[in-house]
């Protein structure tokens, strides 16, 4: 024990140890800074102290993480030189990243200015504005930057590694013999253990945790902002009350003293130091600085989006398991449902009901209108004859200004974080599309190369001899994407988003029910297959029925409208210099954005979906045909009611007369029709004209031998796809599909040629169809083509109909219909398609 006491005495005498220097360095100023850092960034005191020391070291080292001195020396230097005052030599640009996070988090919370106090009364001198918290010291600002940089390092590194994997996988997939170069194989071999260790599962878990954290931060910010508005409104009302009391006090003093008060500052004639209701000892209130709360909210949203992009890049080139795809589908469901639904997380996405849910009220404050008009006074006098002379105040609802309502709606959406959530959900939807794609070469994590069968998906291999006859491998996905499963349907708050996932699932099942053909290829419409026609359809699931149900349910849930109006706009904007064929060239510093990946996947999925609709005979009807069918159904229902009432009268039953007539057709019940399918195509092509090539058929041709006897040259050119030929046939039989046909041609005209410097592009092909130089289908007397002459005639007819000066009754013939004199044998002149 004597030795121990001697050691303690020696330590007590030694004042130069690092631990004691650190203890002396924690001055009251540093302690306040550490506690403030702990409170702002939601850290423990130990973590906050470590972060503060690292920031001090970063400053002492001149911008590097290392330093020569001890931590205690660095903190002592900070304590002596940084007392929280402004740094004259500090560059505000260093805080650009943190300031960007703060401004991004504020969106939606501070769009509406707080109520201002009334200016009709003079301000009160004792009233003071809320005191602002002092600007943080330079070390505190450095610690904030260091916190966000360090927290983002892991996901940023994973994101960069996965992007390099995509490039390596693309090069590996181009080699059909399966041999890979050393560098490419090294990249896949080095990173495949991440997939085996559960990288996909961990990313999904990270997105859930970040979403829950964002919801907690958003709720706290909304509560704090609401409390601030309440306090400011109360302060404004108190200021007005004090001003009124001040004026009343001065008037009373003026009457007692026989004249106006001679005192200044609003003091009374009896020497009172302050008016009634005013407290001269009021101290300024200090509002909590919420900048870091906004920064944390924005930072969590940024990290969530990076994690979702990582999932997309993995599904774009790597083979995912059925459990990983099912977990991604569950994540989409829980994010869209929100925490209000059992199992949900976050704020959820709003329902598509503009008058009932998830939108601000369309009526503002209900003002009280004084009943001065004879009609209102007469009505109120009849209701209350005992008080004929009373003035009545009648509440009159007043609609909000549309611009004001729209701004409030947008502010509510951003305040709840729903636009950023929609971006995340859209990225996850594209992830599922890639994971279920059966036309790409995907990398296997076990062999560090392409799947053994080449192009296809291991979830449902293309070769029947290597597949499970019962297709049990798809059960985790089928349980979540079976349209006939009503229990699963009830779990989704947004069935339109659920229906979008049916499209890639139907395309995956297509190989098991019909021969897999290219959407740009040709072929006759296959006959329907029974569930037992293919051995792969026997077992626990009916692939053929699920395939058909998915196509139908996607239309019933209006999923194509969601894809056009919500999914596509949330994918972002195209890069300034990107091409579809170069989309995988993603070296550091390249301008190719992730939008090019998104739009290529969406365009290919849309093209295959259209081809499936045409091949299976499930092409939806037009809006006019749907309206006519619904109207006929309403007429039939009304006739049945009339017949029932007629027989009830004959039998002496009491019948309630109903003169309302047949029910009106509710257009909100309309599913996605033919116009919606091609509207999605038009939107995809407009967003990326390069993607319109996916809706053409590409044929291979061999040029004739040249005079010098050289070998023939193989070329590729655009040709009408199966969907274009079918739509042109429908246009000939039904005039309601004409506008759909023309809009489809306009979208296809945006395509470039197949080869470089190819003049045979989409515009020239469409021009040749409309000018009669080429035909979409084989010439037929029954199906006359639509030409430029018909288009110009239709425009002339519309111009005449819309001109009030024209009185010629003969001009009211519908020029959209073909002229009976038009035949396919007519040989057009070079200008006939312009002038008719």
C-alpha positions in Angstrom: 0.0 0.0 0.0 2.9 2.3 0.6 4.0 1.8 -3.0 0.5 2.7 -4.2 0.4 5.8 -2.1 3.8 6.8 -3.5 2.5 6.4 -7.0 -0.6 8.5 -6.2 1.6 11.2 -4.7 3.8 11.1 -7.8 0.8 11.5 -10.0 -0.4 14.3 -7.9 2.9 16.1 -8.2 3.1 15.5 -11.9 1.1 18.3 -13.5 2.3 17.7 -17.0 0.5 14.4 -17.9 -1.8 14.4 -21.0 -4.8 13.5 -18.8 -4.3 16.5 -16.5 -3.7 18.8 -19.5 -7.0 17.6 -21.0 -8.8 18.2 -17.6 -7.4 21.7 -17.4 -8.3 22.3 -21.0 -12.1 21.7 -20.4 -12.8 25.2 -19.5 -16.4 26.5 -18.9 -16.4 27.9 -22.4 -15.4 24.5 -23.9 -17.9 22.7 -21.7 -20.7 24.9 -23.0 -19.6 24.3 -26.5 -19.5 20.5 -26.0 -22.9 20.5 -24.4 -24.3 22.6 -27.2 -22.8 20.2 -29.8 -24.3 17.3 -27.9 -27.8 18.9 -27.9 -27.7 20.1 -31.5 -26.5 16.8 -33.1 -28.2 14.4 -30.7 -24.9 12.9 -29.5 -23.8 11.7 -26.1 -21.5 13.9 -24.2 -18.5 11.6 -24.8 -19.1 11.6 -28.6 -19.6 15.3 -28.6 -16.3 15.8 -26.7 -14.5 13.5 -29.1 -15.9 15.4 -32.0 -14.9 18.7 -30.5 -11.3 17.5 -30.0 -11.2 16.3 -33.6 -12.4 19.7 -34.7 -9.7 21.4 -32.6 -7.1 19.0 -34.1 -8.3 19.8 -37.6 -7.8 23.5 -37.0 -4.5 23.1 -35.3 -3.2 20.9 -38.1 -4.1 23.6 -40.7 -6.9 21.6 -42.3 -5.5 18.0 -41.8 -6.8 15.5 -39.4 -3.5 14.9 -37.8 -1.6 17.2 -35.5 1.7 17.3 -33.6 0.5 18.4 -30.2 -1.5 16.6 -27.6 -5.3 16.9 -27.3 -5.0 19.0 -24.2 -2.7 21.5 -25.8 -5.0 21.8 -28.8 -8.1 22.4 -26.6 -6.1 24.8 -24.4 -5.2 26.8 -27.5 -8.8 26.8 -28.6 -10.0 27.9 -25.2 -7.6 30.8 -25.3 -8.2 31.9 -28.8 -11.9 31.2 -29.4 -14.4 32.7 -27.1 -17.4 32.6 -29.4 -16.9 35.9 -31.0 -17.0 36.5 -34.8 -13.9 35.4 -36.7 -12.8 38.2 -39.0 -10.7 35.9 -41.1 -13.3 33.1 -41.3 -14.6 32.2 -44.8 -18.3 31.6 -44.9 -17.8 29.3 -47.9 -16.5 26.7 -45.6 -20.0 26.3 -44.2 -21.6 26.0 -47.6 -22.5 22.3 -47.2 -24.0 22.8 -43.8 -25.9 25.8 -44.9 -27.2 23.9 -47.9 -28.5 21.2 -45.5 -30.2 23.9 -43.3 -31.9 25.5 -46.3 -33.0 22.2 -47.7 -34.5 21.2 -44.3 -36.4 24.5 -44.0 -38.4 23.9 -47.1 -42.1 23.5 -46.2 -41.6 24.7 -42.6 -41.1 28.4 -43.1 -43.0 29.1 -46.3 -45.7 31.1 -44.5 -44.6 34.2 -42.7 -45.8 34.6 -39.1 -48.5 37.1 -38.3 -47.2 40.6 -37.9 -48.4 42.8 -35.1 -50.8 45.5 -36.0 -49.3 48.8 -37.1 -52.4 50.9 -36.3 -51.1 51.6 -32.7 -47.7 52.8 -31.8 -45.2 50.2 -30.6 -44.6 49.8 -26.9 -41.2 50.7 -25.7 -41.0 47.9 -23.0 -41.6 45.3 -25.7 -38.4 43.7 -27.0 -37.9 41.2 -29.8 -36.9 37.7 -29.1 -33.2 37.4 -28.4 -31.1 35.5 -31.0 -28.7 32.9 -29.9 -25.1 33.9 -30.5 -23.3 32.7 -33.6 -21.4 29.5 -33.0 -17.6 29.7 -32.7 -15.3 28.6 -35.5 -14.5 25.3 -33.8 -18.2 24.5 -33.4 -18.8 25.2 -37.0 -15.9 23.0 -37.9 -17.2 20.2 -35.7 -20.6 20.4 -37.5 -19.0 20.0 -40.9 -16.8 17.2 -39.6 -19.9 15.4 -38.2 -21.8 15.4 -41.5 -18.7 14.5 -43.6 -17.9 11.6 -41.4 -21.5 10.3 -41.2 -21.8 10.4 -45.0 -18.4 8.7 -45.7 -19.7 5.1 -45.4 -22.6 5.3 -47.8 -20.7 7.5 -50.2 -17.9 4.9 -50.4 -20.4 2.1 -50.9 -22.2 4.1 -53.6 -18.9 4.7 -55.4 -17.9 1.0 -55.2 -21.3 -0.1 -56.6 -21.0 2.3 -59.5 -17.6 0.8 -60.4 -19.2 -2.7 -60.2 -21.8 -1.7 -62.7 -19.1 -0.7 -65.2 -17.2 -3.9 -64.6 -20.3 -6.0 -64.9 -21.2 -4.4 -68.2 -17.9 -5.2 -69.6 -18.1 -8.8 -68.3 -21.6 -9.3 -69.7 -20.5 -8.4 -73.2 -18.3 -11.5 -73.4 -20.4 -14.5 -74.4 -17.8 -17.0 -73.7 -17.8 -16.3 -70.0 -14.1 -15.4 -69.8 -13.4 -12.2 -68.0 -10.4 -9.9 -67.8 -8.3 -9.7 -64.7 -9.4 -6.2 -63.6 -13.1 -6.8 -64.2 -13.1 -10.1 -62.4 -11.1 -8.6 -59.5 -13.7 -5.9 -59.0 -16.5 -8.5 -58.9 -14.6 -10.9 -56.7 -13.6 -8.2 -54.3 -17.1 -6.8 -53.9 -19.3 -10.0 -54.1 -18.6 -10.8 -50.4 -20.5 -7.6 -49.6 -23.6 -9.1 -51.2 -23.1 -12.4 -49.5 -22.8 -10.6 -46.1 -26.3 -9.0 -46.6 -25.5 -5.7 -48.2 -29.0 -5.5 -49.7 -30.7 -6.3 -46.4 -28.6 -3.7 -44.6 -29.4 -1.0 -47.1 -33.1 -1.7 -46.7 -32.7 -1.6 -42.9 -30.8 1.7 -43.2 -33.7 3.2 -45.3 -36.2 2.2 -42.7 -34.1 3.7 -39.9 -33.5 7.0 -41.7 -37.2 7.3 -42.6 -38.2 6.8 -38.9 -35.5 9.4 -37.9 -36.8 11.9 -40.4 -40.4 11.4 -39.2 -39.3 12.1 -35.6 -37.4 15.2 -36.6 -40.2 16.5 -38.7 -42.8 16.1 -36.0 -40.6 17.9 -33.5 -40.0 20.7 -36.0 -43.7 21.0 -36.8 -44.5 21.2 -33.1 -41.8 23.8 -32.5 -42.9 25.9 -35.5 -46.5 25.7 -34.4 -45.5 26.8 -30.9 -43.5 29.7 -32.3 -46.5 30.9 -34.4 -48.7 30.6 -31.3 -46.3 32.7 -29.2 -45.9 35.3 -31.9 -49.6 35.5 -32.4 -50.1 35.9 -28.6 -47.3 38.6 -28.6 -49.0 40.5 -31.4 -52.4 40.3 -29.7 -50.8 41.4 -26.4 -49.1 44.3 -28.1 -52.4 45.4 -29.6 -54.1 45.1 -26.2 -51.3 47.1 -24.6 -51.6 49.8 -27.2 -55.4 50.1 -26.7 -54.9 50.2 -22.9 -52.3 52.9 -23.4 -54.6 55.0 -25.5 -57.5 54.6 -23.1 -55.2 55.5 -20.2 -54.0 58.7 -21.9 -57.6 59.7 -22.8 -58.7 59.2 -19.1 -55.7 61.3 -17.9 -56.5 64.0 -20.4 -60.1 64.3 -19.2 -59.0 64.4 -15.5 -56.3 67.0 -16.0 -58.4 69.1 -18.4 -56.0 68.6 -21.3 -53.5 66.3 -22.8 -50.9 64.8 -20.7 -47.6 66.6 -20.6 -45.6 63.4 -19.9 -43.8 61.6 -22.6 -43.7 58.0 -23.5 -47.4 57.5 -22.9 -47.1 57.8 -19.1 -50.2 58.9 -17.2 -50.8 62.2 -15.4 -50.5 60.6 -12.0 -46.9 59.7 -12.6 -47.5 56.0 -13.4 -44.3 54.5 -14.9 -46.1 52.2 -17.3 -49.6 51.7 -18.7 -52.0 49.0 -17.5 -51.1 45.6 -18.8 -47.5 46.3 -19.6 -44.7 44.8 -17.7 -41.6 47.0 -17.7 -39.5 44.1 -16.4 -40.2 41.9 -19.5 -37.0 40.2 -20.6 -36.4 39.0 -24.2 -37.3 35.4 -24.8 -34.6 33.2 -26.3 -35.9 30.9 -29.0 -34.3 27.6 -29.6 -32.0 27.5 -32.6 -33.4 24.9 -35.0 -30.8 25.2 -37.7 -29.2 21.8 -36.8 -32.6 20.1 -36.6 -33.3 21.3 -40.2 -29.8 20.2 -41.2 -30.2 16.7 -39.7 -33.6 16.3 -41.4 -32.1 17.2 -44.8 -29.0 15.1 -44.2 -31.1 12.0 -43.4 -33.2 12.5 -46.6 -30.0 12.8 -48.6 -28.5 9.6 -47.0 -31.8 7.8 -47.6 -31.7 8.7 -51.3 -28.1 7.5 -51.6 -29.0 4.1 -50.0 -32.0 3.8 -52.4 -29.7 4.5 -55.4 -27.3 1.8 -54.1 -30.1 -0.7 -54.2 -31.0 0.3 -57.7 -27.5 0.0 -59.0 -27.2 -3.5 -57.4 -30.4 -4.7 -59.0 -29.4 -3.2 -62.3 -26.5 -5.6 -62.8 -26.5 -8.2 -60.0 -28.8 -11.2 -59.5 -30.9 -10.6 -56.3 -32.6 -13.4 -54.4 -36.4 -13.8 -54.0 -36.1 -12.8 -50.3 -34.2 -9.6 -51.2 -36.8 -8.6 -53.8 -39.7 -9.4 -51.4 -38.0 -7.2 -48.7 -37.8 -4.4 -51.2 -41.5 -4.7 -52.0 -42.3 -4.7 -48.3 -40.2 -1.5 -47.9 -42.2 0.2 -50.7 -45.4 -0.8 -49.1 -44.4 0.4 -45.6 -43.0 3.7 -46.9 -46.2 4.5 -48.9 -48.5 3.5 -46.0 -46.7 5.6 -43.4 -46.7 5.1 -39.6 -50.5 5.5 -39.5 -50.9 2.0 -40.9 -49.6 -1.0 -38.9 -46.1 -1.8 -39.9 -45.6 1.4 -41.8 -42.8 3.8 -41.3 -42.5 7.6 -41.9 -45.2 10.0 -43.0 -46.5 8.0 -46.0 -47.6 9.3 -49.4 -51.0 11.1 -49.8 -54.0 9.4 -51.3 -55.1 10.6 -54.7 -58.4 12.1 -53.5 -58.4 15.9 -54.0 -61.5 16.6 -52.0 -61.4 14.3 -49.1 -58.0 13.3 -47.7 -54.4 14.5 -47.4 -55.1 18.0 -48.8 -55.7 21.3 -47.1 -59.4 22.5 -46.9 -60.6 24.4 -49.9 -62.6 26.8 -47.7 -60.9 29.5 -45.7 -62.1 31.1 -42.5 -65.9 31.4 -42.5 -66.7 35.1 -42.3 -69.9 36.4 -40.6 -71.9 38.3 -43.2 -74.4 40.8 -41.8 -77.9 40.2 -43.1 -78.6 43.6 -44.7 -80.2 42.4 -47.9 -84.1 42.0 -47.9 -83.9 38.4 -48.9 -81.7 37.4 -46.0 -83.6 39.5 -43.5 -86.9 38.2 -44.7 -85.7 34.6 -44.4 -84.3 35.2 -40.9 -87.5 37.0 -39.8 -89.6 34.1 -40.9 -87.4 31.7 -38.9 -87.5 34.0 -35.8 -90.6 36.2 -35.9 -90.2 37.2 -32.3 -87.1 39.3 -33.1 -88.0 41.0 -36.4 -85.6 43.9 -35.9 -82.5 41.9 -34.9 -79.5 42.1 -37.1 -78.5 38.6 -38.1 -74.9 37.5 -38.9 -74.9 34.6 -41.3 -71.7 32.4 -41.8 -70.9 32.3 -45.5 -68.2 29.8 -46.6 -65.6 31.3 -48.9 -63.4 29.4 -51.2 -59.7 30.0 -51.0 -57.9 31.5 -53.8 -56.6 28.7 -56.1 -53.0 30.0 -55.9 -53.2 30.3 -52.1 -54.6 26.8 -51.8 -51.9 25.4 -54.1 -49.1 27.1 -52.1 -50.5 25.7 -48.9 -50.8 22.3 -50.4 -47.2 22.3 -51.6 -46.0 23.7 -48.2 -47.8 20.8 -46.4 -46.3 18.2 -48.8 -42.8 19.5 -48.3 -43.3 20.0 -44.5 -44.2 16.3 -44.3 -41.3 15.3 -46.6 -43.5 13.6 -49.1 -41.7 14.8 -52.3 -38.4 13.4 -51.1 -40.3 10.2 -50.0 -41.8 9.9 -53.5 -38.3 10.1 -54.9 -37.1 7.3 -52.7 -40.2 5.2 -53.5 -39.7 5.8 -57.2 -36.1 4.6 -57.0 -37.2 1.5 -55.2 -39.9 0.8 -57.8 -37.2 1.0 -60.5 -35.1 -1.4 -58.3 -37.9 -4.0 -58.4 -38.2 -3.5 -62.2 -34.5 -4.3 -62.6 -34.6 -7.2 -60.2 -37.5 -8.9 -62.1 -36.1 -8.1 -65.6 -35.7 -11.3 -67.7 -33.8 -9.8 -70.6 -30.5 -8.6 -69.2 -27.3 -10.4 -68.3 -27.1 -10.4 -64.5 -24.1 -11.2 -62.4 -24.1 -14.1 -60.0 -22.5 -13.4 -56.6 -21.2 -17.0 -56.3 -19.4 -17.3 -59.7 -18.4 -13.7 -59.9 -19.7 -13.5 -63.4 -22.9 -13.8 -65.6 -25.5 -16.3 -64.9 -24.8 -19.7 -66.5 -27.8 -19.4 -68.8 -26.7 -15.9 -70.0 -29.5 -13.4 -70.5 -32.4 -14.1 -68.1 -33.3 -14.1 -64.5 -32.4 -16.8 -62.0 -35.7 -16.2 -60.2 -37.3 -17.9 -63.2 -34.6 -19.3 -65.4 -35.3 -19.4 -69.1 -34.6 -23.1 -69.6 -37.3 -25.5 -68.4 -34.8 -28.3 -67.6 -33.0 -26.2 -65.0 -36.1 -24.7 -63.5 -38.3 -25.8 -60.6 -41.6 -27.2 -62.1 -43.6 -25.9 -59.1 -41.9 -22.4 -59.3 -41.6 -22.4 -55.6 -38.7 -20.1 -55.8 -41.1 -17.2 -56.7 -43.4 -17.8 -53.7 -42.0 -14.9 -51.6 -42.6 -12.5 -54.5 -45.9 -14.1 -55.6 -47.3 -13.8 -52.1 -46.8 -10.0 -52.3 -47.7 -9.5 -56.0 -50.7 -11.7 -56.5 -53.6 -9.5 -57.7 -56.1 -12.1 -56.4 -54.8 -12.0 -52.8 -57.3 -9.7 -51.1 -55.4 -9.8 -47.8 -52.3 -8.3 -49.6 -54.5 -5.7 -51.3 -55.8 -4.5 -48.0 -52.2 -4.0 -46.7 -51.6 -1.3 -49.4 -52.8 2.2 -48.9 -51.8 3.2 -52.4 -52.9 0.3 -54.7 -51.9 2.3 -57.8 -48.3 2.0 -56.6 -48.8 -1.7 -55.9 -50.2 -2.1 -59.5 -47.0 -0.6 -61.0 -45.1 -3.6 -59.6 -47.4 -6.0 -61.5 -45.9 -4.9 -64.8 -42.4 -6.3 -64.2 -43.8 -9.3 -62.5 -46.1 -10.1 -65.5 -43.1 -9.6 -67.8 -41.1 -12.1 -65.7 -43.9 -14.7 -65.9 -44.3 -14.1 -69.7 -41.6 -16.7 -70.5 -43.6 -19.4 -68.7 -46.9 -18.7 -70.5 -46.0 -17.5 -74.0 -42.8 -17.8 -76.0 -40.5 -14.9 -75.1 -40.2 -12.5 -78.0 -38.8 -9.1 -78.4 -41.2 -6.2 -78.2 -39.7 -5.0 -81.4 -40.2 -8.3 -83.1 -43.0 -9.8 -85.1 -45.3 -12.7 -84.7 -48.9 -13.6 -84.7 -51.1 -13.3 -81.6 -50.7 -16.5 -79.6 -53.7 -18.5 -78.6 -54.6 -18.6 -74.9 -52.8 -21.3 -72.9 -54.4 -23.3 -70.2 -52.6 -23.7 -66.9 -51.6 -27.2 -67.7 -50.3 -26.4 -71.2 -46.8 -25.8 -69.8 -45.3 -28.1 -67.1 -43.9 -25.0 -65.4 -47.4 -23.7 -64.7 -48.3 -26.8 -62.6 -47.9 -26.6 -58.9 -48.6 -24.1 -56.2 -49.3 -21.1 -58.5 -51.1 -20.6 -61.8 -48.6 -18.6 -63.8 -50.9 -18.1 -66.8 -53.8 -16.7 -64.6 -51.4 -14.5 -62.6 -49.9 -13.2 -65.8 -53.4 -12.1 -67.1 -54.5 -10.8 -63.8 -51.4 -8.6 -63.4 -52.1 -6.9 -66.8 -55.7 -6.3 -65.9 -55.1 -5.1 -62.3 -52.5 -2.6 -63.4 -55.2 -0.9 -65.5 -57.9 -1.1 -62.9 -55.7 0.5 -60.2 -54.7 3.3 -62.6 -51.1 2.4 -62.2 -50.2 3.7 -65.7 -51.5 7.1 -64.7 -49.4 7.0 -61.6 -46.3 6.1 -63.7 -46.9 9.0 -66.0 -47.8 11.7 -63.6 -45.9 10.8 -60.4 -43.2 8.1 -61.1 -41.6 9.7 -64.2 -41.4 13.3 -62.9 -39.9 12.1 -59.6 -37.0 10.4 -61.4 -35.2 13.7 -62.0 -33.9 15.4 -65.1 -31.7 14.1 -67.9 -28.0 14.9 -68.0 -26.7 17.4 -70.4 -24.6 15.0 -72.4 -25.8 11.5 -72.2 -26.7 8.8 -74.7 -28.5 5.5 -74.1 -25.6 3.5 -75.5 -23.1 5.2 -73.3 -25.1 4.9 -70.2 -22.7 2.5 -68.5 -19.7 4.7 -69.0 -19.5 6.1 -65.5 -15.9 7.0 -64.9 -15.2 9.6 -62.3 -16.2 13.1 -63.5 -18.6 11.8 -66.2 -21.8 13.8 -66.6 -24.0 10.7 -67.0 -26.7 10.9 -64.4 -28.8 8.2 -62.8 -31.8 9.5 -64.7 -30.3 7.9 -67.8 -30.4 4.5 -66.0 -34.0 5.1 -64.8 -35.4 6.2 -68.2 -33.7 3.3 -70.0 -35.2 0.8 -67.6 -38.7 2.4 -67.7 -38.7 2.7 -71.5 -37.7 -1.0 -71.9 -40.4 -2.1 -69.4 -43.0 0.0 -71.1 -42.1 -1.3 -74.5 -42.3 -4.9 -73.3 -45.6 -4.2 -71.5 -47.2 -2.8 -74.7 -45.9 -5.7 -76.7 -47.5 -8.1 -74.2 -50.8 -6.3 -74.4 -50.8 -6.6 -78.1 -49.6 -10.2 -78.2 -52.1 -11.4 -75.5 -55.1 -9.5 -76.7 -55.4 -7.5 -73.5 -55.1 -4.1 -75.1 -57.6 -1.8 -73.2 -60.5 0.0 -74.8 -60.7 3.7 -75.4 -62.2 6.2 -73.1 -65.1 6.8 -75.4 -65.9 3.1 -75.6 -65.7 2.8 -71.8 -68.0 5.8 -71.3 -70.5 4.3 -73.8 -70.4 0.9 -72.0 -71.0 2.5 -68.6 -73.8 4.6 -70.0 -75.5 1.6 -71.5 -75.0 -0.2 -68.2 -76.7 2.7 -66.4 -79.6 2.6 -68.9 -80.1 -1.1 -68.4 -80.1 -0.7 -64.6 -82.7 2.0 -64.9 -84.9 -0.1 -67.1 -84.7 -2.9 -64.6 -85.8 -0.5 -61.8 -88.7 0.7 -63.9 -89.8 -2.9 -64.7 -89.6 -3.8 -61.0 -91.7 -0.8 -60.1 -94.2 -1.7 -62.8 -94.8 -5.2 -61.5 -94.8 -3.9 -57.9 -97.7 -1.6 -58.8 -99.5 -4.5 -60.4 -99.2 -6.5 -57.2 -100.4 -3.6 -55.1 -97.1 -2.8 -53.5 -96.1 0.8 -52.5 -93.7 2.2 -55.0 -91.6 5.3 -54.4 -91.4 7.3 -57.6 -87.9 8.2 -58.6 -87.7 10.8 -61.4 -83.9 11.2 -61.3 -83.4 8.9 -64.3 -80.4 6.7 -65.0 -77.4 7.4 -62.8 -74.6 9.6 -64.2 -71.4 8.0 -65.2 -68.7 8.8 -62.7 -65.5 9.4 -64.6 -63.4 9.0 -61.5 -64.2 5.3 -61.7 -62.6 5.0 -65.1 -59.7 2.7 -65.3 -56.6 3.3 -67.4 -57.7 3.1 -71.1 -56.0 3.0 -74.4 -55.2 6.7 -74.3 -53.5 6.3 -70.9 -51.2 3.6 -72.2 -50.0 5.7 -75.1 -49.9 8.8 -73.0 -47.3 7.0 -70.8 -45.4 6.2 -74.0 -45.5 9.8 -75.1 -44.3 11.0 -71.7 -41.3 8.6 -71.7 -40.3 9.6 -75.2 -40.6 13.3 -74.5 -38.5 12.9 -71.4 -35.8 11.0 -73.3 -36.1 11.0 -77.1 -33.4 8.4 -77.3 -35.7 6.0 -75.5 -38.3 6.2 -78.3 -36.1 3.7 -80.2 -37.4 1.0 -77.8 -40.8 1.2 -79.4 -39.6 0.4 -83.0 -38.7 -2.9 -84.5 -35.1 -3.2 -85.6 -34.5 -5.4 -88.6 -31.3 -6.7 -90.1 -30.7 -6.4 -93.8 -27.9 -7.4 -96.1 -27.1 -5.0 -99.0 -26.6 -6.4 -102.4 -23.2 -7.2 -103.8 -21.3 -4.3 -105.2 -19.7 -4.2 -108.6 -16.2 -4.9 -107.3 -17.4 -8.2 -105.8 -17.0 -7.3 -102.2 -18.9 -9.2 -99.5 -22.4 -7.9 -98.6 -22.8 -5.4 -95.8 -25.2 -6.1 -93.0 -27.2 -3.0 -91.9 -29.9 -2.4 -89.3 -32.9 -0.1 -89.8 -36.2 0.8 -88.1 -39.4 -0.9 -89.0 -43.0 -0.9 -87.7 -43.4 -2.9 -84.4 -46.2 -5.3 -83.7 -47.9 -2.6 -81.5 -47.8 -0.1 -84.3 -49.4 -2.5 -86.8 -52.1 -3.5 -84.4 -52.9 0.1 -83.5 -53.1 1.1 -87.2 -55.6 -1.7 -87.8 -57.7 -0.6 -84.9 -57.6 3.0 -86.2 -59.1 1.8 -89.4 -62.0 0.0 -87.6 -62.6 2.6 -84.9 -62.3 6.3 -85.3 -61.9 6.8 -81.5 -58.4 5.4 -81.7 -57.2 7.9 -84.4 -55.8 10.5 -82.0 -54.1 7.7 -80.0 -52.5 6.5 -83.2 -51.3 10.0 -84.2 -49.8 10.7 -80.8 -48.0 7.4 -81.0 -46.5 8.3 -84.3 -45.5 11.7 -82.9 -43.6 9.9 -80.1 -41.9 7.5 -82.5 -40.8 10.4 -84.7 -38.4 11.5 -81.9 -36.2 8.4 -82.4 -32.7 8.5 -84.0 -31.6 6.0 -86.6 -30.1 2.7 -85.6 -26.6 3.4 -86.9 -24.5 6.5 -86.7 -25.3 9.3 -89.2 -28.3 7.3 -90.2 -30.8 9.4 -92.1 -33.4 6.7 -91.8 -34.6 7.9 -88.4 -38.0 8.0 -86.7 -39.1 11.3 -88.3 -38.3 10.1 -91.8 -40.0 6.8 -91.2 -43.2 8.5 -89.9 -43.1 10.9 -92.9 -42.9 8.0 -95.3 -45.9 6.3 -93.7 -48.1 9.5 -93.9 -46.9 10.4 -97.4 -47.8 6.9 -98.7 -44.2 5.9 -99.6 -44.3 3.1 -97.1 -47.1 1.2 -95.4 -47.3 0.0 -91.8 -49.5 -3.0 -92.7 -49.9 -4.7 -96.0 -52.1 -2.7 -98.4 -55.8 -3.5 -98.1 -59.0 -2.1 -99.5 -60.6 -2.5 -96.1 -57.9 -0.7 -94.2 -57.0 2.5 -96.0 -54.0 4.4 -94.6 -54.1 7.7 -92.9 -52.1 10.3 -94.8 -51.0 13.9 -94.7 -54.0 14.7 -96.9 -56.4 13.4 -94.1 -54.5 15.4 -91.5 -54.6 18.7 -93.4 -58.3 18.1 -94.2 -59.0 17.6 -90.5 -57.2 20.8 -89.6 -59.1 22.7 -92.2 -62.4 21.3 -90.9 -61.5 22.3 -87.3 -60.6 25.8 -88.5 -63.9 26.2 -90.3 -65.9 24.9 -87.3 -64.1 27.3 -84.9 -64.5 30.3 -87.2 -67.8 32.2 -86.5 -67.8 33.8 -89.9 -68.2 30.5 -91.8 -71.9 29.7 -92.4 -71.5 27.0 -94.9 -73.4 24.0 -93.7 -71.5 21.7 -96.0 -68.3 22.3 -94.1 -69.6 20.5 -91.1 -68.7 17.1 -92.4 -66.2 15.3 -90.1 -63.0 15.4 -92.1 -61.3 13.1 -89.6 -63.1 10.2 -91.3 -61.7 9.0 -94.6 -63.2 10.3 -97.8 -65.1 7.5 -99.5 -63.2 8.3 -102.7 -59.9 7.6 -101.1 -58.4 4.3 -102.2 -55.0 2.7 -101.7 -54.4 2.5 -105.4 -54.0 6.3 -105.7 -50.4 7.2 -106.4 -49.6 10.4 -104.5 -47.7 13.2 -106.1 -44.8 14.9 -104.2 -47.2 17.5 -102.9 -50.5 15.6 -102.7 -50.1 14.9 -99.0 -49.7 18.6 -98.3 -52.5 20.0 -100.4 -54.9 17.2 -100.7 
